[in-house]
Amino acid sequence: MQSLALIENWPVPTAAAAVVTADGTVTGTHGPTAHRFPLASVTKPLAAYAALVAYEEGAVELDEPAGPEGSTVRHLLAHTSGLAFDEHRVTAPPGTRRLYSNAGFEVLGDHIAKATEIPFPEYVRQAVLEPLGMTATTVDGSPAKDGVSTVDDLVRFATELQAPRLLDPRTVLEAQTVVHPGLKGVLPGYGHQNPNDWGLGFEIRDSKSPHWTGSSSSPATFGHFGQSGTFLWVDPAAGAACVALTDRAFGPWATEVWPPFTDAVLAELA
């Protein structure tokens, strides 16, 4: 895909990207796809997927108490537990505001580790990484932001998101469906969004503006971006997913180059 070569113009030391369609066909790659990059918040979808495996295995229930009083596993996954961004401090009643929270994902990891009696990094490895053959990926440290992976590995994960094997497709559909519709909040790096829609561990594009995906991305697009200059989106309308990893911190450069890049990818797919 010629569109992927646009990453050569990005002001970053290293970048790699790939596109994979819903049937698992890798339609293009560019750059060092086996290079390991820090994922930052692109770690969250991996942690969320492990949490959903724990749910399907019966280790946890989505509506069981977890985190602050009145909060559940579902609240933690959907950033509606009321926990602050990076502090274990309650700033709103559960379910009332979309407060993007690294702390919430750390509480979630601890909750699942306790329920399964397996350290969360090891649970992610057993539940998600190993079955998908993601041998170059680790989620050590914070389940919110300390993952390290490659484009090659995330292509495997993006394939799973489009054609689930580890989870019931209905669970994955629920994960990409808005939880607590209508809540407003801040999308880090993009300011206040009303509504600021999320599913279970995945951000949902809907009508957000500005946004890190493209102007031609469908409202059903879901995924995540990271402060290390990384993103993964799945666009069900296009029948494809895209992964792009870099080693430069997110900033104005990313807000400038990511949307036209996504639009070029979608135009080429079409």
C-alpha positions as CSV (number, residue, x, y, z in Angstrom):
1,M,0.0,0.0,0.0
2,Q,1.5,3.3,-1.2
3,S,-0.3,5.2,1.6
4,L,1.8,3.6,4.3
5,A,4.9,5.2,2.9
6,L,3.6,8.5,4.2
7,I,5.2,7.6,7.5
8,E,8.6,8.4,5.9
9,N,7.6,12.0,6.1
10,W,6.7,11.9,9.8
11,P,9.1,13.9,12.0
12,V,10.0,10.8,14.1
13,P,13.3,8.8,14.4
14,T,11.6,5.4,13.8
15,A,8.2,4.5,12.5
16,A,6.4,1.3,11.3
17,A,2.9,0.7,10.1
18,A,0.6,-2.0,8.7
19,V,-2.9,-2.6,7.5
20,V,-4.8,-5.9,8.0
21,T,-8.3,-6.7,6.6
22,A,-11.1,-8.5,8.4
23,D,-10.1,-11.8,6.9
24,G,-6.6,-11.5,8.3
25,T,-4.9,-10.5,5.0
26,V,-2.0,-8.1,5.6
27,T,-2.5,-5.7,2.7
28,G,0.6,-3.7,3.4
29,T,3.5,-2.9,5.8
30,H,6.1,-0.2,5.9
31,G,9.1,0.3,8.2
32,P,10.7,-2.0,10.7
33,T,7.6,-4.1,11.7
34,A,9.6,-6.3,14.1
35,H,11.0,-3.3,16.0
36,R,9.8,-3.2,19.6
37,F,8.2,0.1,20.6
38,P,6.8,1.4,23.9
39,L,3.0,1.4,23.4
40,A,2.0,3.9,26.1
41,S,-1.8,3.8,26.3
42,V,-2.1,1.3,23.4
43,T,-1.4,-1.0,26.2
44,K,-5.0,-0.5,27.5
45,P,-6.8,-2.5,24.7
46,L,-4.5,-5.5,25.4
47,A,-5.3,-5.2,29.2
48,A,-9.0,-4.8,28.4
49,Y,-9.0,-7.9,26.2
50,A,-7.4,-9.9,29.0
51,A,-10.1,-8.6,31.3
52,L,-12.8,-9.8,28.9
53,V,-11.1,-13.2,28.8
54,A,-11.3,-13.3,32.6
55,Y,-15.0,-12.4,32.3
56,E,-15.7,-15.2,29.8
57,E,-13.8,-17.6,32.0
58,G,-16.0,-16.7,34.9
59,A,-13.2,-15.2,37.0
60,V,-14.9,-11.8,37.2
61,E,-18.3,-10.3,36.3
62,L,-18.5,-7.0,34.4
63,D,-20.9,-5.7,37.0
64,E,-19.2,-6.8,40.2
65,P,-17.7,-4.2,42.5
66,A,-14.2,-3.0,41.7
67,G,-12.5,0.2,42.4
68,P,-14.2,3.1,44.3
69,E,-17.5,2.6,46.1
70,G,-20.3,2.0,43.6
71,S,-17.8,1.3,40.8
72,T,-17.6,-2.0,38.8
73,V,-15.3,-3.7,36.4
74,R,-17.4,-2.2,33.6
75,H,-16.9,1.3,35.0
76,L,-13.1,0.8,35.2
77,L,-13.0,-0.5,31.6
78,A,-15.1,2.5,30.3
79,H,-13.3,5.2,32.3
80,T,-16.4,6.0,34.3
81,S,-15.3,4.8,37.8
82,G,-14.7,8.4,38.9
83,L,-11.0,7.8,39.5
84,A,-8.6,10.6,38.6
85,F,-6.2,10.5,35.6
86,D,-3.1,9.3,37.3
87,E,-4.1,9.3,41.0
88,H,-6.0,6.8,43.1
89,R,-8.3,9.7,44.1
90,V,-12.1,9.8,43.4
91,T,-13.2,12.9,41.6
92,A,-16.8,12.0,40.6
93,P,-19.5,9.4,41.4
94,P,-19.2,6.3,39.2
95,G,-21.1,6.5,35.9
96,T,-21.5,10.3,35.9
97,R,-18.5,11.5,33.9
98,R,-16.0,10.1,31.4
99,L,-12.7,10.6,33.3
100,Y,-9.9,9.0,31.4
101,S,-7.9,7.1,34.1
102,N,-4.6,5.3,34.1
103,A,-5.3,4.7,37.8
104,G,-8.6,2.9,36.9
105,F,-6.7,0.4,34.6
106,E,-4.2,-0.2,37.4
107,V,-7.0,-0.9,39.8
108,L,-8.6,-3.2,37.2
109,G,-5.3,-5.1,36.8
110,D,-5.0,-5.6,40.5
111,H,-8.6,-6.8,40.7
112,I,-8.2,-9.4,38.0
113,A,-4.8,-10.6,39.5
114,K,-6.6,-11.1,42.8
115,A,-9.6,-12.9,41.2
116,T,-7.4,-15.2,39.1
117,E,-4.5,-15.6,41.6
118,I,-2.1,-14.8,38.7
119,P,0.0,-11.6,38.4
120,F,-1.7,-9.4,35.8
121,P,1.3,-9.2,33.4
122,E,1.4,-13.1,33.4
123,Y,-2.4,-13.3,33.0
124,V,-2.2,-11.0,29.9
125,R,0.5,-13.3,28.5
126,Q,-1.5,-16.5,29.1
127,A,-4.9,-15.1,28.0
128,V,-4.0,-12.9,25.0
129,L,-0.4,-12.8,23.9
130,E,0.5,-16.5,23.9
131,P,-2.6,-17.7,22.1
132,L,-2.2,-15.0,19.4
133,G,1.5,-15.7,18.9
134,M,2.5,-12.2,20.1
135,T,5.9,-13.4,21.3
136,A,7.5,-9.9,21.1
137,T,4.9,-8.2,23.3
138,T,5.1,-7.7,27.1
139,V,2.7,-5.9,29.4
140,D,5.0,-5.5,32.5
141,G,4.4,-2.8,35.0
142,S,1.2,-0.7,34.6
143,P,-1.6,-2.2,32.5
144,A,-2.5,1.3,31.6
145,K,0.8,2.3,29.8
146,D,3.8,0.0,30.1
147,G,3.3,-2.4,27.2
148,V,6.0,-2.9,24.6
149,S,5.2,-4.5,21.2
150,T,5.8,-4.6,17.5
151,V,3.7,-3.8,14.4
152,D,3.9,-7.5,13.5
153,D,2.4,-8.5,16.9
154,L,-0.3,-5.8,16.9
155,V,-1.4,-7.0,13.5
156,R,-2.2,-10.3,15.1
157,F,-4.2,-8.5,17.8
158,A,-6.0,-6.3,15.2
159,T,-6.9,-9.5,13.3
160,E,-8.4,-10.9,16.5
161,L,-10.5,-7.8,17.0
162,Q,-12.0,-8.2,13.6
163,A,-12.5,-12.0,13.7
164,P,-12.4,-13.1,17.3
165,R,-11.1,-16.5,18.3
166,L,-10.2,-15.9,21.9
167,L,-13.6,-14.3,22.8
168,D,-17.2,-14.7,21.8
169,P,-17.8,-12.2,18.9
170,R,-20.7,-10.9,21.0
171,T,-18.3,-9.9,23.8
172,V,-16.1,-8.0,21.3
173,L,-19.2,-6.3,19.9
174,E,-20.1,-5.2,23.4
175,A,-16.5,-3.9,23.9
176,Q,-16.9,-1.6,20.8
177,T,-20.3,-0.4,21.9
178,V,-20.7,2.8,23.9
179,V,-20.9,2.3,27.7
180,H,-22.9,5.0,29.5
181,P,-23.9,6.9,26.4
182,G,-23.9,10.7,26.4
183,L,-21.2,11.3,29.0
184,K,-18.8,14.2,28.2
185,G,-15.2,14.3,29.1
186,V,-11.7,15.1,27.9
187,L,-10.0,13.0,25.3
188,P,-6.3,13.4,26.2
189,G,-4.5,15.6,23.6
190,Y,-7.8,16.6,21.9
191,G,-9.7,18.5,24.6
192,H,-13.3,18.3,25.7
193,Q,-15.6,16.1,23.7
194,N,-19.4,16.0,24.1
195,P,-20.1,13.1,24.1
196,N,-16.8,11.4,24.8
197,D,-17.8,7.9,23.8
198,W,-15.9,4.7,25.0
199,G,-16.6,1.0,25.0
200,L,-14.9,-1.5,27.2
201,G,-11.3,-0.5,27.0
202,F,-11.7,0.9,23.4
203,E,-12.3,4.5,22.4
204,I,-15.1,4.9,19.9
205,R,-14.8,7.6,17.2
206,D,-18.5,8.5,16.8
207,S,-18.7,12.2,15.9
208,K,-15.7,13.4,17.9
209,S,-13.9,16.4,16.5
210,P,-11.0,17.0,16.6
211,H,-9.9,13.3,16.5
212,W,-6.7,11.3,15.9
213,T,-8.4,9.1,13.1
214,G,-9.4,10.5,9.7
215,S,-12.2,12.7,8.5
216,S,-13.3,9.7,6.4
217,S,-13.2,7.2,9.3
218,S,-16.6,5.7,10.1
219,P,-18.3,6.6,13.4
220,A,-18.0,2.9,14.3
221,T,-14.2,3.1,14.3
222,F,-12.7,2.0,17.6
223,G,-9.2,1.7,19.0
224,H,-6.6,3.6,21.0
225,F,-3.7,5.9,20.6
226,G,-0.7,6.3,23.0
227,Q,1.4,9.2,24.2
228,S,4.5,7.4,22.8
229,G,3.3,8.3,19.3
230,T,1.4,5.0,18.7
231,F,-2.1,4.0,17.5
232,L,-4.3,1.1,16.5
233,W,-7.7,1.6,14.9
234,V,-10.3,-0.8,13.5
235,D,-12.8,0.6,11.1
236,P,-15.6,-2.0,10.7
237,A,-17.1,-0.1,7.7
238,A,-13.8,-0.3,5.9
239,G,-13.3,-4.0,6.9
240,A,-9.7,-3.2,8.0
241,A,-7.5,-2.2,10.8
242,C,-4.3,-0.1,10.9
243,V,-1.4,-0.1,13.3
244,A,1.3,2.7,13.5
245,L,4.1,2.8,16.0
246,T,6.8,5.5,16.5
247,D,9.4,6.4,19.0
248,R,8.5,10.1,19.4
249,A,6.1,11.3,22.1
250,F,2.7,12.4,21.0
251,G,2.4,16.1,20.2
252,P,1.3,18.6,17.6
253,W,3.2,16.6,15.0
254,A,0.9,13.7,15.5
255,T,-2.3,15.7,15.3
256,E,-1.1,17.1,12.0
257,V,0.0,13.9,10.2
258,W,-2.2,11.1,11.6
259,P,-5.6,12.1,10.2
260,P,-4.4,12.6,6.6
261,F,-2.5,9.3,6.9
262,T,-5.6,7.5,7.9
263,D,-7.7,9.2,5.2
264,A,-5.1,8.1,2.6
265,V,-5.1,4.5,3.9
266,L,-9.0,4.4,3.8
267,A,-9.0,5.9,0.3
268,E,-6.6,3.2,-0.9
269,L,-8.6,0.4,0.7
270,A,-11.7,1.8,-1.0
